[in-house]
Amino acid sequence: MTLVSYHTSNQIGYITLNRPEKRNALNSEMVTELKAAFSRASEDNSCKVIVLKAEGAAFSAGADLAYLQQLQENSYDENYADSSHLKELFEQIYWHDKVVIAQVEGHAIAGGCGLATVCDFVFSVPEASFGYTEVKIGFIPAIVMFFLLRKVDEKTAKELLLTGKLFNAEKALSYGLLNEIVAADAIEEHVNKFAGKLVAQCSGQSLQITKLMIAEIQSMKGREALDYAAQMNAKARGNEDCKKGISAFLQKENIDWSNTLS
């Protein structure tokens, strides 16, 4: 049985965690399949936006027990390789060339919470719980820390990472970790509509470049960042999408970007 499934519909790529009997707990095999699915979506011209979701009652409960037991037997080099494996997945999602939307319909704990954190948009049902619980088992939320500190301030990051507390969707929204809370019977349609609007109303090239710039510009100093922005602005003007968009704007025409290949 595959642990992760992938399919596209209406230019939306759906990546689904498919280990419901283990509450979609992460292990090395699932991380491998997730990386493969995101690579496939990157190369798929029929996919413009990605939705990450899960089968079953939980989005992801973090690492499974068998996986945690195995880590205790590993050498440092083995654990470093395994840690790098997860780091590469989070890095792949954060710097992915397509927008990634998390559809959280159940608990997202530890690594599962990290998986949602690195996505560009997060929609959750009210019943979901969240938490970076690693410190409670003598572990550390090391990799997600980099991405969390790009979403919340240091005070909030310390509160969440140092206490390892669980918190509900309302709290997650107040912390800035969610975009919206949507009722369970409406979230699938809501996310599909949101993704569909990105497909139809936004240039694929513009989404890709803007997402990249948001990731890159935060690590730059002021003048360096502005010079980078000016260079990217100039490059974007030569893109086919920009030419189409400006032409349509000047002619007072609407563009359905779902009809373009970008």
C-alpha positions as CSV (number, residue, x, y, z in Angstrom):
1,M,0.0,0.0,0.0
2,T,1.3,3.5,-0.9
3,L,1.6,5.8,2.1
4,V,1.1,8.9,0.0
5,S,-1.2,9.3,-3.0
6,Y,-1.1,12.0,-5.8
7,H,-3.7,13.0,-8.4
8,T,-4.7,16.2,-10.2
9,S,-8.1,17.7,-10.9
10,N,-8.7,21.2,-12.5
11,Q,-5.0,22.1,-12.2
12,I,-4.9,21.3,-8.5
13,G,-2.5,18.6,-7.4
14,Y,-3.7,16.6,-4.4
15,I,-1.1,15.0,-2.1
16,T,-2.7,12.8,0.5
17,L,-1.2,11.1,3.5
18,N,-2.6,7.6,3.4
19,R,-1.7,5.9,6.6
20,P,-4.9,6.4,8.6
21,E,-4.5,3.2,10.8
22,K,-1.3,4.9,12.2
23,R,-2.9,8.3,12.4
24,N,-0.7,9.3,9.4
25,A,2.4,9.2,11.7
26,L,5.6,10.0,9.8
27,N,8.4,7.5,9.2
28,S,11.2,7.4,6.7
29,E,9.1,5.7,4.1
30,M,6.3,8.2,4.3
31,V,8.8,11.1,4.1
32,T,10.4,9.5,1.0
33,E,6.9,9.2,-0.6
34,L,6.0,12.7,0.3
35,K,9.3,14.0,-1.3
36,A,8.5,12.0,-4.5
37,A,5.0,13.4,-4.6
38,F,6.1,17.0,-4.3
39,S,8.8,16.4,-7.0
40,R,6.1,14.9,-9.2
41,A,3.8,17.9,-8.7
42,S,6.7,20.2,-9.5
43,E,7.2,18.5,-12.9
44,D,3.5,18.1,-13.6
45,N,2.3,20.8,-16.1
46,S,-1.3,20.0,-15.2
47,C,-0.7,21.0,-11.6
48,K,-0.6,24.7,-10.7
49,V,-1.5,24.6,-7.0
50,I,-1.0,21.8,-4.5
51,V,-3.4,20.7,-1.7
52,L,-1.8,18.6,1.1
53,K,-4.4,16.6,3.0
54,A,-4.8,13.3,4.9
55,E,-7.1,10.3,5.1
56,G,-8.6,9.3,8.4
57,A,-9.2,11.1,11.7
58,A,-5.7,12.8,12.1
59,F,-3.7,15.0,9.7
60,S,-0.5,13.6,11.2
61,A,0.4,12.5,14.7
62,G,4.1,13.0,14.3
63,A,6.6,10.1,14.4
64,D,5.3,6.6,15.0
65,L,6.5,4.4,17.9
66,A,8.4,1.9,15.8
67,Y,10.2,4.8,14.1
68,L,11.1,6.4,17.5
69,Q,12.4,3.1,18.8
70,Q,14.6,2.6,15.8
71,L,16.1,6.1,16.3
72,Q,17.5,5.0,19.6
73,E,19.5,2.3,17.9
74,N,20.9,4.5,15.2
75,S,24.4,5.9,15.2
76,Y,24.9,9.7,15.0
77,D,25.6,9.5,11.2
78,E,22.4,7.4,10.7
79,N,20.4,9.9,12.8
80,Y,21.9,12.8,10.9
81,A,21.0,11.3,7.6
82,D,17.4,10.6,8.8
83,S,17.1,14.2,10.2
84,S,18.4,15.6,6.9
85,H,15.7,13.5,5.1
86,L,12.9,15.3,7.0
87,K,14.7,18.6,6.6
88,E,14.8,18.1,2.8
89,L,11.0,17.5,2.8
90,F,10.3,20.7,4.8
91,E,12.7,22.6,2.6
92,Q,11.2,21.2,-0.6
93,I,7.7,22.4,0.5
94,Y,8.8,25.8,1.7
95,W,10.8,26.5,-1.5
96,H,8.5,24.6,-3.8
97,D,7.7,26.3,-7.1
98,K,4.0,25.9,-6.6
99,V,1.8,27.2,-3.8
100,V,1.1,24.5,-1.1
101,I,-2.2,24.6,0.8
102,A,-2.6,22.4,3.9
103,Q,-6.1,21.0,4.5
104,V,-6.1,20.0,8.2
105,E,-9.1,17.8,9.1
106,G,-7.6,16.3,12.3
107,H,-4.9,16.6,14.9
108,A,-1.5,17.9,13.7
109,I,1.1,17.0,16.3
110,A,4.9,17.3,16.5
111,G,6.2,16.5,13.0
112,G,2.6,16.7,11.7
113,C,2.3,20.2,13.0
114,G,5.6,21.0,11.4
115,L,4.3,19.6,8.1
116,A,1.4,22.1,8.2
117,T,3.6,24.9,9.4
118,V,5.8,24.9,6.3
119,C,2.8,25.1,3.9
120,D,1.9,28.5,2.4
121,F,-1.7,28.4,3.5
122,V,-3.4,26.4,6.2
123,F,-7.1,25.7,6.6
124,S,-8.3,23.7,9.6
125,V,-11.4,22.2,11.0
126,P,-12.4,23.5,14.5
127,E,-11.9,20.1,16.1
128,A,-8.2,19.9,15.2
129,S,-5.4,20.1,17.9
130,F,-1.9,21.3,17.3
131,G,1.3,21.2,19.1
132,Y,5.1,21.0,18.9
133,T,5.3,18.4,21.6
134,E,8.9,17.2,21.1
135,V,10.3,18.6,24.4
136,K,7.8,16.4,26.4
137,I,9.6,13.2,25.2
138,G,13.1,14.6,25.6
139,F,13.4,15.5,21.9
140,I,13.7,18.9,20.3
141,P,11.6,20.7,17.6
142,A,14.8,21.5,15.7
143,I,13.9,21.6,12.0
144,V,10.5,23.2,12.3
145,M,12.0,26.0,14.4
146,F,13.5,27.7,11.4
147,F,10.1,27.9,9.6
148,L,8.0,28.7,12.7
149,L,10.2,31.7,13.4
150,R,9.3,33.0,9.9
151,K,5.6,32.9,10.8
152,V,5.5,34.0,14.4
153,D,7.5,36.3,16.8
154,E,10.1,35.0,19.2
155,K,7.8,35.2,22.2
156,T,5.2,33.0,20.6
157,A,7.8,30.6,19.3
158,K,9.2,30.2,22.8
159,E,5.7,29.7,24.2
160,L,4.9,26.9,21.7
161,L,8.3,25.2,21.5
162,L,9.5,25.3,25.1
163,T,6.2,24.2,26.7
164,G,5.3,21.6,24.1
165,K,1.6,22.4,24.9
166,L,-1.3,21.3,22.8
167,F,-3.6,24.1,21.5
168,N,-6.8,24.2,19.6
169,A,-7.6,25.6,16.2
170,E,-8.8,29.0,17.6
171,K,-5.4,29.4,19.3
172,A,-3.6,28.3,16.2
173,L,-5.5,31.0,14.3
174,S,-4.6,33.7,16.9
175,Y,-0.9,32.7,16.7
176,G,-1.0,33.2,13.0
177,L,-0.5,29.5,12.1
178,L,-3.8,29.2,10.3
179,N,-5.5,31.2,7.6
180,E,-9.0,30.1,8.4
181,I,-11.1,27.7,10.4
182,V,-13.7,25.9,8.4
183,A,-16.4,23.5,9.5
184,A,-15.7,19.8,8.8
185,D,-18.6,19.5,6.4
186,A,-17.4,22.5,4.4
187,I,-13.6,22.4,4.4
188,E,-13.1,20.3,1.3
189,E,-15.3,22.6,-0.8
190,H,-13.8,25.7,0.7
191,V,-10.2,24.7,0.1
192,N,-11.1,23.6,-3.5
193,K,-12.7,27.0,-4.2
194,F,-9.7,28.8,-2.7
195,A,-7.2,26.7,-4.8
196,G,-9.4,27.2,-7.8
197,K,-9.3,31.0,-7.4
198,L,-5.5,30.9,-7.4
199,V,-5.6,28.8,-10.5
200,A,-8.0,31.0,-12.4
201,Q,-7.1,34.5,-11.1
202,C,-3.3,34.4,-10.7
203,S,-0.5,33.9,-13.1
204,G,1.5,30.7,-12.4
205,Q,4.8,32.5,-13.1
206,S,3.9,35.3,-10.7
207,L,2.9,32.9,-8.0
208,Q,6.2,31.0,-8.3
209,I,8.4,34.1,-8.3
210,T,6.5,35.8,-5.5
211,K,6.7,32.7,-3.3
212,L,10.4,32.4,-3.9
213,M,11.0,36.1,-3.1
214,I,9.1,35.8,0.2
215,A,11.4,32.9,1.2
216,E,14.6,34.6,0.0
217,I,14.2,38.2,0.9
218,Q,13.8,37.7,4.7
219,S,17.5,36.6,5.0
220,M,18.8,39.7,3.2
221,K,19.9,43.0,4.5
222,G,17.9,46.2,3.5
223,R,19.8,47.4,0.4
224,E,20.6,43.9,-0.7
225,A,16.9,43.0,-0.5
226,L,15.9,46.0,-2.4
227,D,18.4,45.4,-5.1
228,Y,17.2,41.8,-5.4
229,A,13.6,43.0,-5.6
230,A,14.5,45.4,-8.4
231,Q,16.3,42.7,-10.3
232,M,13.3,40.3,-9.9
233,N,10.9,43.1,-10.9
234,A,12.9,43.7,-14.1
235,K,13.1,40.0,-15.0
236,A,9.3,39.5,-14.4
237,R,8.6,42.2,-17.0
238,G,10.0,39.9,-19.6
239,N,7.9,36.9,-18.7
240,E,5.2,35.8,-21.1
241,D,2.6,36.0,-18.3
242,C,3.4,39.7,-17.6
243,K,3.1,40.5,-21.3
244,K,-0.3,38.8,-21.5
245,G,-1.5,40.4,-18.3
246,I,-0.5,43.9,-19.2
247,S,-1.9,43.6,-22.7
248,A,-5.2,42.3,-21.3
249,F,-5.3,45.1,-18.6
250,L,-4.7,47.8,-21.3
251,Q,-7.5,46.3,-23.4
252,K,-9.8,46.0,-20.3
253,E,-10.0,42.2,-20.8
254,N,-10.2,39.6,-18.0
255,I,-7.7,36.7,-18.1
256,D,-8.7,33.3,-17.0
257,W,-5.2,32.1,-16.0
258,S,-6.4,28.5,-15.8
259,N,-6.3,28.6,-19.6
260,T,-2.6,29.4,-19.7
261,L,0.2,26.8,-19.4
262,S,2.2,28.8,-16.8
